[in-house]
Amino acid sequence: MAPDHPTGASTASAVSTTPTASAVTIGVSLKMYFGHHETLNWCRRIAAIADRHPAVASGLAETFVLPSFPTLAPACGILAGSGVRIGAQDLCAEDNGAYTGEVAGPQLREIGCSYAEVGHAERRRLFGEDDHTVATKTAAALRSGLTPVLCVGEPERVRVGEATERCIDEVSSALAVAARDGVGGVGGVGGVLGRVLVAYEPQWAIGAPEPASPEHIGAVCADLSAWLAEQPGLTGSRVIYGGSAGPGLLTRLDARAGGLFLGRFAHDPAAFARILDEAVALHGLPQGSHPQGGPPQGSRPQGTTGGHGNGTDTLERSA
C-alpha cells in the first residue's frame, strides 16, 4: 500500500492524525468551483488552520478534502503533515487499461490520496451513473486501499423510516460487488471489505438554502449507523451528513451524526475553522484556540472574482 503522502512530501510539521473512537469526520468537496491556483491557495489556508488546531492535533476530528483531479498531487504536498488528508471526487471502476480519460484507484493511492467519492447525486443525474456503476467504483476504491465516501439519500422529502430504508438499500447495493469479489481478502458476501464513509445527502437538500432539519438528519443517521454497525467486514465505518451543511450544524446535531460532508459553506476557510471549533466543543473543551490562517499571497477574498475563479457567489453553489 502506498504512503499517505507523495514521496518527498514534507512532514516536518506532522501532527497526531489518528482519530479517536469518538472523533467526528469533517470532509470538504470543492467540486469544480475553484481554479487551479485558487484551490492550492485554499489548501494552504486550510493547512495553516489544521496544523495547530486542537481538534486535529488531538485526534478529535478526522479531516479530508476532495479537490479537482489536476490539483490532487500538489494539494497532497501542501497538506502533508497538517492532519488533513486528500481524496478524489471520482475514480474509474477499473484499475488499469484502455480507458481514455479515466483515473484509476491505484494511481490516486500512489500520489497520496486516502479517499474517493462515489455515488453523488450529480454523477447519477448528469453522467448517467447507476447502481451498478456505483457498486463497481466502490469496489475499486476498497481494492485500491481508498476509503469510499459513499453518497446516499432520498430524492424527495419523506419520513425518517422511508429515508433510512432507501439509504440502506443504496449502501447494500453499493457494497454488493465488493462483497462478491472478496475485497479485503475474503470471498463471498460478508467477507472483509474495509472502511466506508456513508455520506447521507438527501437530494432535495443539495444546494438548498438550509440543510434538512437536525431532527430528520439525526434520526436517519442514527438508524443508518445502527444498521451499518451490524454489517460484517465494515469496521470503522460511519455515517456523516452532507447537503447544505455548514457552521452550526454539528453543534445542533449533538453527536447524532458521525460528522459533516461540506460543500460551498466551507469555501471560506474561516468557516472550516469554526466547524473544527464545534468538534472540540462536542468533547467539552473550549473553542477558539486555533489560527485563522490569513490568506496567502495570491488568494482572493470570498465571493470576489479572481483570475482563476468564476466570480459566482458561493451561496449560489450547490453543496
N, C-alpha and C positions, 0 to 999 in steps of 0.2 A: 504494500500500500504506500502511495506517495506521501511525502510530508505535507503538513498543512499549509506551508508557505513555500514559494519557489526557492530553489537552491540559491543561496547567496543573499536572501532577503534578511534585512536587519532584524535582530531580536534583542537588541541592547536594552530596550525598554519593556521587555516582556513582563507580563503580569500573570498572576494565577488566573487561568481561564477555565478551570474545571468547575462547572456549575454544581451547586449543592442540590440535594434532593428536592428542596423547596424553591429552587430558583425559578424565576419567570423567564420566559423566552420572548425576546423583542427582536423582530425582524423587519427589514425595510426593503421594499421593491421600488426601484426608481423607474421601472418600465422604460419608455423611450423618451422621457421628457427632457433630460439634460443632454447637452453636447459632451464631447469627449473631455475637454479641459474643465468644463463646469462640473462634470462628475468627479474628476480627480480632486478638484478644489473642495468639493463637498466631502469627499473621503478624508481629506486632510483635517478638516474641521471636526469630523466625527472621531478621528483618531485622537485629536487633542482633547476631546471631551472624555472619551472612553479610557484613555491611557491611565488616568488617575482617578476615575470615578469609583467610589466605594462599591457601587452595585456590580461593576465589572471586576474590579480588583479582588473582591472577596467572594466571587462566585455566586452572588445573589441574582445575577442576570446572565443569561446566555444570549449573546447578541450576534446578529448576522445581517449582511446587506446583499442585495441582488442587483448589481448594476448591469448595463447592457454588455453584450459579448466583447466588443473591441476594448473595453476598459478593464476586463477581468484581471489580466496579468499585472498591469501597473497598480491596480487597486489592491491586489494581494500584497504587493510590496509596500504600499503606503500604510496599510492596516496591520502589517506584520508586527506582532508583539503588543498590539493595543488591546487584545482580547476580543476584537470584533472579527468574525470570520466572514468569508466570502462565498457566495453561491451564484448559480446561473438561473436565468428566468426560463430556461428550456433546455432540452437535450434531445439527442437522437435516440431512437429505440434500439439502434444497432451500435455495436462497439467499434466497428471499422468497416471499410468497403467503399464501393462506388455510390456514395450518397451525396451528390453535389449540394453544397450549401449547408450541410448539416454539421453539427458539433457533437462529438461523442463524449460519453461519460468519462472514459479513461483519460481523454485529453484534458477535460475540466479538472479532474483529480490531479493530474500531473502538474498543472500550473498553480495549484494551491486551493482549489475550490473544495468546500466541505458540504455544500447543499445544492439541490437542483429543484426548482419549482415545476410542478406538473399539475395538469387538470384545471388551470384557471379558466373561469367562465369566458374570458375574452379569447383564449385559444380555441375553445369549443365553438364560440359564436362566429369568430372572424376567420378561422382557419380550418373549420370542419373537424376538429379532433373529437373522436367519440370515446366511449368507454374502453374499447379495445386498445386504442392508441394510448390512452392514459395508463392502462394497465401495463403495456409493454414499456412505456417510458419509466414508470415506477420501478419495474423490474430492472431496467437498465441502470437507474440511479443506485439501487441497492447493490447490484452486481459490481458497480464501479467504486463502492465504498463511499458513496454520497448519501446524505440524509435527504430523502424526498420531502419537499414541502408540498403536501398533497392538498389541493384546494377542493372543498366540497361545499354544498349549500343549495337550498331550495330556490327555485326561480321566482316564486311569488310568496307573499305573506301567508303563512299557515300557522296552525297551532304547534306548540312545542313538540308534542308526540309525533306529529306528522313530519316536522322538520328533522327530528332525530332519526326517524326511520329512513328518511331519504338519505341522510348523511351516512348512516350505517351501510345502506345498500351501495353507495358510491365508494366507500372505503373498501368494502368487501370485494367489489368488482375490480378496484384498482390493484388490490393485492393478489388477485387470483393467479396471474401469470407468474409472479414471483414465487408464490406458494407451490404452484405446479412444477416449476423448474428447479425448486430447491435452492433458491438464492440464499447464500449464507452457509451452504454445505450439507443441508439435509433435504432430501427429496420428499415430495408429496405434500398435501395440504396439512398445515400445522407444522411444517418444517421451520428451521431457524431462518428468519427473514432479515431482521435488522431494525434499526430505529427509524420511526416515521414521525414527522410533524404534520398533524392534520390541521389545516387552516380552515376553520369554519367561516365561510364568507357567503352569507345569504346574497344571492344575486341581486335582489331588489335593493340591497343596501350599498352595493358597489357604486361609488360616485355620488351617493346621496349626500344632502347637506348634513345629515346626522346618521350615526350608526343605528343598528337595532337597539331596542331598549335593553338596559342592563339585566332586567328580569328575564327576557327572552334569551339573550346571549348566555347568561349564567346557567339557565335550566338546560339548554341544548348542550352546552359544553360539558356540564356535569354528567348528563346522561351518556353522552358520547364518550367521555373519558372513562366512565364506569365500564362501558362495553369494551373499549379498547384495552383496558387493563386485564380483561378476561381472555383476550386472544393470545394464543401461544406464539412465541418467536418474535415478539414486538417489545422487548424490554427497553425501557426508557422512552417509549413513545408518549406523546402528549398532544393535547388539543389546544390550539391558540385561536384567537378571533381576529378576523380581518373584515373590512367593509366599512370605510369611512371612520376607521379607528384613529384616535388622536389623544392628545394630552387630557388627562382627567378620567378617561375611561377605565384604565387599570385600577384606579382607586375605587371607582363606582362598582366595578365587578367584584372587588374584595376577595380575590383569590378563587373566584368561581370559574376562571379560565386559566389555562397554563401560561398565558401571555398574549401578546398582540402581534399581528402582522400588519405593518403600517404602509401607507402609500403617500398620498400628497401631503398629509398632515405632518410628515417627518421630513419634508423637503427643506424646512428650516432646521438646521442643526440644534438650535436652542430648544425646539420642541422635543427633539430626541433626548436632550439632557433632562428636560422636565419629566419625561416618562421614566428615565433611569432614576430620578429622584423618587418617583412613585414606587418603584420597585424596592428601593431602600426603605421607604416608609411602611410598606407592607410587612417588613420584618421588624418593625418597631424601632428603627434607627432614625436619627434626624436627617432631614432633607437639606439639599442646597450646598453640600460640600463637594463641589466639582468646578473645574474650569469651564467657562463658557466657550473657550476656543474661538477667539476672534477670527474673522475672515482672513485667509491667507492672501497674499498678493495675487491679484488677478481674478479674485472671486467677485461676484456682484451681489447687491442686496436682493433679498427675496422679493419676487414679483416684478423685477425690472428686466429690461431687455439687455442681453449681452451678445457678444459675438457668436456664441455657440448655443444660446437659448432660443426658445420660440416666442418669448415675451408673453406667454399665456399666464394669467393669474393662477397660482397653484390651487386656489379654491375651486376652480372650474375643471380641474383634472380629476379623473376617476381614481378611486382608491384601489 
